[in-house]
Amino acid sequence: MPISIVTPVYNGMPQIRRTLESMARQSVPFEHVVMDACSKDGTAEAVREFTPRYGVTVVSERDEGLYDAIAKGFARTQGDILAWLNAGDAYMPHTLSLVEWIFATHPEVEWISGIPAYSYEERDAVFTEPMIPVFSQVAIRRGWHNGHWLPHLEQESMFWRRSLWERAGGDALLRGKGRGKNYACDYHLWRHFARHARLRTVCSMLSSFTFTHGQISEKHREQYYAECGVTRPPAHSLRLPYYVWALYSFLRLPATIKGHHLKRRSTGSGGGAAKGE
């Protein structure tokens, strides 16, 4: 069950080295395509240094923005499982092995996310949120996970089947229909996914988002919200929906994918779906 990862980048030095190092530590075969928008800081050369280590491919060509590059990258891949990882973010050493195991033992699962984790460019420490998030398909479909009413969905921790990408029209959304959306196409992609599949939480850290100075998500926060079609509400109004979601997550913990579910499926004992499926 091949896994294909796309990394879009433009002038990604030195952050992309952290991403490449995390890919080189994976223990199962995978495909990694770096879509470089003709960087001028040596990004492409840095990527090629890793080719002998794990066969990464770099494509240097002009694109029409981040999401166009991602769509072009996926069009070049062959894997059944897809994801994209931005320059600077990183996978855990166990990530792709676990992802492969989940999709192989749970054919009904089409879309997964791990426990959110983050780090800072000045430090190697990785931090997590104080709760395991569980996501309502209805809430995602209606766009409530926009960072105002409910927390963002963690793109760097997402993996999905190519069949879901195709049914949801992922390529058309990120290219044609996504034009004019330079910062929030992933938000709209998740909404399209939720029309077809439920996002399942894996009880493991799969990736780490890296906070860096001057990153796009900070510099263009207001443009992101505008593309989501939301107006920033008063701070105090955010508490109630967050607390309701936290309670929902707690009550739906049995629906998460845990290690013993994988062991049971892979050994053939138990025979049933994970609890809560």
N, C-alpha and C positions, 0 to 999 in steps of 0.2 A: 504494500500500500504506500506508494511514493508520496512524499510530502514536498511541496514546492513553496519556497519563500521568496518574496520580492522585496527589495530594499530600494526605495527611491532616494536620490541624493543629489545635491548640488553644493559644491564647496563644503564637503562634510568633514574635513580634517580639523582637529584630530579625533573628533567624536566617533567617526565610523570605525576606528580601530577597536573600540570596545564592542561594537556589534559583531565585527568579524571574529574577534577572539572568542566570543560566546558561541558563534556558529562552529568554529573549529573544535570546540569541546564536546560537540554532540556525538552520541554513540551509535546512531543508526544512519543509514544512507538517506540523503535528501538532496534536493535541487535548490540552489540559491542563485538568483539572478539579481544583480545590482544594476539599476537603471540610472546611469550617471548623465545628467543634463549638461555635458561638456564642461565639467568643473575646471577651474583654473588654479587650484591649490594643491594638485597632486593626488586628488582622491582616487582617480582611476588607477594610478600607479600603485597606490597603497593597497587597493583591492587585489590587483594582480599578484602582489607578494603572497597572498593567501591561496592562490590557485594550486600550488603544489601540496598544500596542507589538506584541502578538502574539495577542490574542483569548482570553486566559485566562478561564475561567469559575469563579466562586466560588459555592459552595452553603453557606449558613449554616443548619445544623439540628442538633438533638440526635442523638446516636448512642449506641450501646452499647459504645463503645470503639474503639480504633485500627483493629482488623481489620474491624469492622462498617462503619466509615466507608470503608475501602478497597473493600470489596465493593459498597457502595452507589455509590461513585464509578465503578467499572467497569461497573455496570449502566446508568449514564448515558452511557457512551461508545459509539462506533461503530467504533473502529479494529480492524484485523486483528492488530496487534502491541500488546502490553500491557506496562506496567511501573508501579511506583510509586516515588516519590522523596520521602523524608521532608524536612520543613522543616529547612533548614540544610545538607543535602547538595546536591551540584551535578553537573551534566553538563559534559563538556568541549565546546568549541565545535563539534567535529566529530561528536559522539556520534550524534545522530539521523540524520544523513546516512549515517554508516557503518552503523548498524543497518538502515536502510532498504535499503541496498545489499546487505548480507549476506542478509537474508531474501528479497530479490528474486532474487538469483543462486544461492541455495542452498535450493531448495524442500524438500529433505529435512531441513533444520535447523529445529528447533522451539523451541530454548531455548539462550540464549547468556549468557555472562558475560565481562567484561573483566579486565584485570590489576588486582588490588586497589590502590587508592590512598587516601590519607587526608591530612587537613590539620588544623590547629588554628585555633580561632576567632580567636586573637590574630594569626595570620600568614596570608599568602596563599600561601605555599609549599605545593606538593603533593608528597608522598612516595609511593614505591611499595615493594612487597615485593621481596626480592632474588631472586625466582624467578617463573617463569610457571607458575601452577597448572593442572594438568589433573585432572579429576575422574572418578572411577570411578562409573558408574551404580549398581553394586552397593553401594558404600560409602554413597552418598547414600540409596538406598532403605532400607538397614539402619540409618540414623540415626547413622553414625559421625562425620559432620561436625557435631558438637555443641559445638565449642569446647574440649572436654576431650581426646578422642582425636585428632581431626583439626580443622583450623581451620574457623571458621564460613564458610558461603557468603555472599558479599557481596550482600545484597539490593539495594543501590542500583545495582549494576552488571548486574542481571538484566533480560532482555527475553525474551518468549515469545509464541508465537502464541495467539490467542484460542481456536483449536480445541483446543490443549493444555489451556488453562484449563478449558474445558468438559468435556473427557474426564476430567480429573483431579478434577472436582467442586469447583473452586476457590471458587465462590460459597458453596456449602453448608458447605465447610470453614471459611471465614473467618467465616461468620455462625452458623448453627445448631450444627454439630459443633464449632466452635471456641470455643463458650462455655465459660468457665472457664479459657481459655488467653489471658491478657492480654499475654504477652510473647514467646511462642515459636510463634505460628501460622505464621510464615514458615518455620520449621524443618520443621514438619509438611507445609506446602504443598510444599516442595522434595521431600520424601520421596514425596508423591503424584505429583508430576511425574515423578520417576525411575522410576515404574512404567510410564510410557508413552514416555519420551524420554530421550535422552542429553544432558547439559549440555555444550555445546561452548565452549571458551575462545577468545576473540578476542585476538590479539596486539596489543592497544591498550588504553590507559586509557579507559574509558567514563564513569567518574564518580569523585567524591571524597567519601569519608565524612568528616564533620567532627566532631572531638572537641570537646565543649563541657562546661562545668562543670555538674554535676548532671543530665546527660542520663539518660534512662530506662534505656539499656543498662548504665549504670554503677550507678545506684541500685538496680536490681532484678535484678542479675546472678544471685543465688541463686534467685529465683523463676523466672527463665528456665530455669536448669538443672533445677529441679524439674519444670517443664512439659515439658522434653525427656525426663524420666524417667531422668536420669543422676545418679550420685553422684560428687562431685569425688574423683578418685583422687590418690595421692601424686604430687608434681610430677615425681619421677624416672621414673615409669611412663609419662609422656607422650612421652618422647624417642623410643622405638623406633617407635611407629606414625607419628609425624611424619616420621622419617627414611625409613621405608618409603614413605610417601606422596610425599616429595620425590624419591626415586628413581623412583617410578612416574611422576611428572610429567615428569621428565627423559626417561625412555624413551618417553613418549607425546607428546613435543613435535611430532612429525610430524602428529598428529591435530588440532592447533590450526588456527584459521582465520587465514591471513596475507594480506597485501595482494596478493601475486602470484596467490593463488587467486581473489580477487575479480576481478582484472584479466583473468585467463584466462577466467573464466565470462562476464564482461560483454562480452568481445570475441568469444566463441564459439570461440576457439582452444583446443586441447587437448581440449575436449569432455568430459573426465572429472571425477570428483569430486576434491576436495582430497585430497592425500596423507593416508592414514591413515583415511579415512572408511569 
